Amino acid sequence: MFASIKSELIRFRRTGAIGGAVTIGLTLLVTMFLFIGIGEPDGGAGAGTGTPPGAAASIDLEASDGLAAGIESVAAIVGIVSLAMFALSIARDFELGTIRVLLVGQPRRTSLLGGKLLAIATIVASAALVAAVASFLLSLAIAGPNDVDTAAWTGGEAMSAAINFVIGTVGWGLVGATLAIVTRSASTAITGGVAYLLVGENLLGIIWDAATRWLPAGVIDAFTKGGTADLSYARSSVLLLLYMAVFVGSMLMIFQRRDIVD
């Protein structure tokens, strides 16, 4: 499996670099907008409750978890980037036919796919962690000039939020990887994944009130935020772990049993 991981890291370096740069850039941009007050009702800055377009108006930057407000606000957007990165890496081997060449070098399909997933997850998790640290540093730097009181901020809250952010980002990626294995098309996997996670669950919520408490997007969102009023952190953690196990298990089973030239 180590050879598969090394191979994927080399082959994925360009896409990974672009995806990582996008992840870090988006995180810093949203963090900056959050702290300079874009989206405040009065259009001003420095009230400590500024939010970027689309963010929850109830965000309190001066709360104990205010340091993590930036990554919590951008988690879904970064999740889509992760979904696309996983889908591209998995699906392009089928689209270009390189999967056959890879299987010649590593005929054990479980090891090949497992190595690919571990390599991509490492890159995505590293980018998310760097983005979280950069967001924290930016928040500390611009909080004072924008009159945000940081007295209640705690390192423990920030560390917990960073871990949740990284795991949630990888969770979004596994959704993309699963769709890529099923469809063998990057465009279909990305389009389908984004449509479902951003629109599909909301539509399902109209006819099923508990949709956000059980389905993937709602679970990942609750986990990244450390729990919500509808879904506790403990329950979201268990559900996310189960979803990730199902995604990985399904991919391995499909890849192991389905004909490559199908």
C-alpha positions in Angstrom: 0.0 0.0 0.0 2.9 2.4 0.7 3.8 2.3 -3.0 0.2 3.2 -3.9 0.3 6.1 -1.5 3.6 7.4 -2.8 2.4 7.1 -6.4 -0.8 9.0 -5.7 1.1 11.8 -3.9 3.3 12.3 -6.9 0.5 12.1 -9.4 -1.8 14.3 -7.4 0.7 17.0 -6.4 -0.5 19.6 -9.0 -4.2 19.2 -8.3 -3.5 19.0 -4.6 -1.5 22.2 -4.7 -4.3 24.0 -6.5 -6.9 22.6 -4.2 -4.9 23.5 -1.1 -4.3 27.0 -2.3 -8.0 27.5 -2.9 -8.8 26.1 0.5 -6.5 28.4 2.3 -7.5 31.4 0.2 -11.2 30.9 0.7 -10.7 30.4 4.5 -8.7 33.6 4.8 -11.1 35.6 2.7 -14.1 34.6 4.7 -12.3 35.1 8.0 -11.3 38.6 6.9 -14.9 39.5 5.8 -16.2 38.1 9.0 -14.0 40.3 11.2 -14.2 43.6 9.3 -18.0 43.5 9.5 -19.2 42.7 6.0 -22.9 41.8 6.2 -23.7 43.8 9.3 -27.2 45.3 9.2 -25.7 48.8 9.5 -22.9 48.1 7.0 -20.3 49.1 9.6 -17.4 47.2 11.0 -16.2 46.3 14.5 -19.4 45.4 16.3 -18.2 41.9 17.0 -21.1 40.3 15.1 -20.2 40.9 11.5 -21.0 38.0 9.1 -20.1 37.4 5.4 -22.9 36.9 2.8 -24.8 33.7 3.6 -23.3 33.3 7.1 -25.5 33.0 10.2 -26.3 36.4 11.6 -26.1 35.0 15.1 -22.3 34.5 15.0 -20.7 36.0 18.1 -17.1 36.8 17.5 -16.5 37.6 21.1 -17.7 34.2 22.4 -15.2 31.6 23.5 -15.3 30.0 20.1 -15.0 33.3 18.2 -11.5 32.4 17.1 -12.9 29.5 15.1 -15.7 31.6 13.5 -13.9 31.8 10.2 -13.4 28.1 9.6 -16.9 27.3 10.8 -18.3 29.8 8.3 -16.3 28.5 5.4 -16.6 24.7 6.2 -19.2 23.9 3.6 -17.4 25.8 0.8 -14.1 24.1 1.7 -16.1 20.8 1.8 -17.1 21.3 -1.8 -13.4 21.8 -2.8 -12.5 18.6 -1.0 -15.4 16.7 -2.7 -14.1 17.9 -6.1 -10.5 17.0 -5.3 -11.4 13.5 -4.3 -13.7 13.0 -7.2 -11.1 14.3 -9.7 -8.4 12.0 -8.4 -10.5 8.9 -8.4 -12.5 9.4 -11.6 -9.8 10.6 -13.9 -8.0 7.3 -13.7 -11.1 5.7 -15.2 -11.7 8.4 -17.7 -8.1 8.3 -19.0 -7.8 4.5 -18.7 -4.7 4.8 -16.4 -6.5 2.6 -13.9 -5.4 -0.5 -16.0 -1.8 0.6 -15.9 -2.0 1.1 -12.1 -3.5 -2.3 -11.6 -0.6 -3.9 -13.5 1.8 -2.4 -11.0 -0.5 -3.1 -8.0 -2.9 -5.9 -8.8 -4.4 -5.9 -5.3 -7.3 -3.6 -5.8 -7.9 -3.0 -2.1 -4.4 -1.8 -1.6 -4.5 0.4 -4.7 -7.7 2.2 -3.8 -6.8 2.3 -0.1 -3.5 3.9 -0.9 -5.1 6.5 -3.2 -7.7 7.4 -0.6 -5.1 7.8 2.2 -2.9 9.9 -0.1 -5.7 12.3 -1.1 -7.0 12.4 2.5 -3.5 13.4 3.7 -3.3 16.2 1.2 -6.8 17.5 1.9 -6.4 17.2 5.7 -3.0 19.0 5.6 -4.5 21.9 3.5 -7.5 22.1 5.9 -5.2 22.2 8.9 -3.0 24.9 7.4 -6.1 26.9 6.5 -7.4 26.6 10.1 -4.1 27.8 11.6 -3.9 30.7 9.1 -7.5 31.6 9.9 -6.7 31.7 13.7 -3.6 33.9 13.1 -5.5 36.3 10.9 -8.4 36.5 13.4 -5.9 37.4 16.2 -4.3 40.0 14.0 -7.4 41.8 12.9 -9.7 41.4 15.9 -8.2 44.3 17.8 -8.3 46.9 15.0 -12.0 45.9 14.4 -12.9 46.3 18.1 -13.6 42.6 18.7 -12.9 41.6 22.3 -10.9 38.5 22.5 -10.9 38.0 26.3 -13.1 35.0 26.1 -11.2 33.2 23.4 -9.7 29.9 24.4 -7.1 27.7 22.8 -9.0 24.6 23.6 -12.0 25.8 21.6 -9.8 26.6 18.7 -8.0 23.2 18.7 -11.3 21.3 18.9 -12.8 23.4 16.0 -9.7 22.8 13.9 -9.9 19.0 14.4 -13.6 19.0 13.6 -12.9 21.2 10.5 -10.2 18.8 9.2 -12.3 15.6 9.8 -15.4 17.2 8.3 -13.5 18.3 5.2 -12.3 14.7 4.7 -15.8 13.5 5.2 -17.0 15.7 2.3 -14.2 14.3 0.2 -15.3 10.7 0.8 -18.7 11.6 -0.6 -17.0 12.7 -3.8 -14.8 9.7 -3.9 -17.8 7.3 -3.5 -19.7 9.0 -6.3 -16.6 8.9 -8.5 -16.2 5.2 -8.0 -19.9 4.6 -8.8 -20.1 6.9 -11.8 -16.5 6.8 -13.1 -17.0 10.4 -14.2 -15.5 13.4 -12.4 -18.0 15.9 -13.7 -21.0 13.7 -12.8 -19.6 13.0 -9.3 -18.9 16.6 -8.6 -22.2 17.9 -10.0 -24.2 15.2 -8.3 -22.5 15.6 -5.0 -22.8 19.4 -4.8 -26.4 19.3 -6.0 -27.3 16.7 -3.4 -25.4 18.2 -0.4 -26.4 21.8 -1.1 -29.9 21.4 -2.6 -31.0 17.8 -2.3 -31.1 17.6 1.5 -32.9 21.0 1.8 -35.6 19.7 -0.5 -35.8 16.5 1.4 -36.2 18.6 4.6 -39.4 20.0 3.2 -41.1 16.5 3.4 -38.9 15.0 6.2 -38.3 17.3 9.1 -35.5 15.1 10.5 -33.5 15.1 7.3 -30.7 17.4 8.6 -30.4 15.2 11.7 -29.7 12.0 9.8 -28.4 12.7 6.3 -24.7 13.4 5.4 -24.7 17.1 4.8 -26.6 17.9 8.0 -24.4 15.5 10.0 -21.1 17.0 8.7 -22.3 20.5 9.3 -23.3 19.8 12.9 -20.1 17.9 13.6 -18.0 20.8 12.2 -19.8 23.3 14.4 -19.3 21.1 17.5 -23.0 20.3 17.6 -26.2 22.2 17.0 -29.6 22.6 18.6 -30.9 19.8 16.4 -28.0 17.4 16.5 -25.6 17.1 19.4 -21.8 16.8 18.9 -21.7 13.3 20.3 -24.5 12.0 18.0 -23.1 13.8 15.0 -19.6 12.3 15.7 -21.1 8.7 15.8 -23.2 9.3 12.6 -20.2 10.8 10.7 -18.0 7.9 11.7 -20.6 5.5 10.5 -21.1 7.4 7.2 -17.3 7.4 6.6 -17.1 3.7 7.3 -20.0 3.0 4.9 -18.4 5.2 2.2 -15.0 3.5 2.4 -16.5 0.1 2.6 -18.8 0.7 -0.4 -15.9 2.0 -2.5 -13.7 -1.0 -1.7 -16.5 -3.5 -2.4 -17.5 -1.9 -5.7 -13.9 -1.4 -6.9 -13.0 -5.0 -5.9 -16.0 -6.7 -7.6 -16.8 -4.6 -10.7 -15.1 -5.2 -14.0 -12.6 -2.4 -14.8 -13.7 -2.3 -18.5 -17.4 -2.3 -17.6 
